Amino acid sequence: MTTIIQVAAVAGVSTATVSRVLSQPARVAEQTRRRVLDAVDALGYQPNVAARSLRTLRAAKILLTVPDISNPFFASVIRGAEEAARDAGYSVVVGDTRHDPEVEDQYADMLSRREVDGLVFLGHRLPASLAPLLAAQGTAAPIVNGCEYSPDIGVPSVHIDNAAASSDAMEHLIALGHRDIGVITGPAISPISRDRLTGALRAADRHGLGDQLQLRAGDYSAASAFQRAGELLAGGVTAIFCFSDEMAMGAISAIAQAGLSCPGQVSVIGFDDLPLARFFSPPLTTIAQPKGLIGQRAVELLVDILRGTTPARRQLTLTHELVVRSSTAPARR
């Protein structure tokens, strides 16, 4: 088994420099760093993570919490996060908080006890137990938010522009001639739901339709949208914009149960572009989020903080895309 002493000898540096390159590369000159990494590759050196953790009091683990692990959206985010963490020498501990603040605090205590080195949370709340840590360490606190950006949280975040994305969805429906449009939002407490509603209203206002929108609140689940879509159909809508793909699928089911066709009589557009969206019947028009990239970039931000490197940008806004499939069509005359 190759040792760190052999790597140091081949690279012509001290073992301390090798260790520093592997743990805090930003603190080593580029030329030296390259010599060490070349030696690591040539010799096939594998650091002893357990021993390193004992020496540095680092766990080599990142905690990633999700508000609902049963939601397929988060599966892609977790995969991207796990790949980035593995590349950086960390493993990922996943916690399902189930939208419960008490459970969020229980997981967050792992960071306070140093069982993990950092936290990426995908919900909209900063666990209350971490407020003292954030107050004490400020921008150096090893905490990053993914997906549900809110400037009030005060931590680095990776997200899309939800207002702009929602506006694009509405513009698509309006361009198809729809004027009687229903919107099924997420919970009012959710920052992304509020942002998406802002974007939808802006687009409607641009076309003089702001007062005509029929709004219903869901909870991102298919069951909630199934019920709310029934109410909207009774109101005579010709199109429904849902703030998640799962809700869009529930809405399409409600349309079928009402004896109507999608998109022939009622168009539906979702949000997220889940893997199932393209295989649903009809294939779902939706807003695509770069789910895996959100997880990847969130972990990269966190690793920068853990290594003492100042991130180039603390708020990363990634690109969304309107994906047009078969669940939307011109409004019926």
C-alpha positions, 0 to 999 in steps of 0.5 A: 500500500502506498504511503504518504511518505512515498508520495512526498518523496516522489513530489519532492515535498514534505508529508505536511505539504501532501496532507495540506494539498489533500485537505486544503488545496487552496492554501498550496501554490498551484505548481506544488499542488500539481506535483503532489496530485500527479504523484498521488495519481501515479502511485494510486495513493488512497488517504486513510480517511478514518485516521485523518478524521481522528487527527483533524477532528473532522468527520469527513461527512456531510449532512443533507436534509430533505423535507420529504424523501418520498418526493422524487424531485429530491432523489435527483438532487441527492444524487448530484450532491452525493457525487460531488461529495464523493469527489471531494472526499466526503460521504453523505448522511441523508435525513428526512425531516418530514417538514417537522421543525423538531426533526430538523433540529434533531438532525442539525444537532449532528453538526453541533456535535461534530458528527458531520462537518457541514449541512446542506438543507433543502427545505425553507427553514434554517433549523433553530438550533443552528442560529447561534452557530450562524451568529458566531461564524457568519459566512464561515458557518458550514451551512448551505441551502439548496432549492428553497432560496430565501435571502432572510436565511442568510446562508449560501444557496443554490436555486433557480429563478422561480419567479422567472420560471413561473412567468415562462410557464404562464406565458406559454399558456397565454400564447396558446390562447388561454385566458381562463387559467387556474393555478395550483400553488404550494403552501403559502409558507414556502418561499418557492411557492411565493416566488412562483406565484409572483411570477405567474401574477406578473405574466398574467398582469402583462396581458391584463389577466391578473384578475381572472386567474383562479388560485388554489393552494395545494401542498405539492402532492398529487392528492391535493391537486386532484381535489383543487383541480376539481374546483377549478374545472367547476370554475370553467378553466381551460388550463391549469398551472401546477407548481409541481409535476406531482400536482400536475399529474393529480390535476390530469387525473381529475380532468379525466375523472370529470370526463374531459380530455387533456389537452383537448379541453384542458391544458396542464403544465407542471414544474420540476421535470421529474423523470416520469414526466416524459412518460406520463399520459399525456407527456407533461409540459413542465419547467425543468430544474437542473436537479442534479446540478443543484445538489452538486453546486450546493455541496461544492459551495459547502466544501469551499467553506470547509476548506477555508476558501471564499466561494466566488458566489454565495448565491448561485442562480441556475438556468431553468428550461420550459419543456413543451410536451403534449399536455398543453395545446391551443385553447378550445374555441 
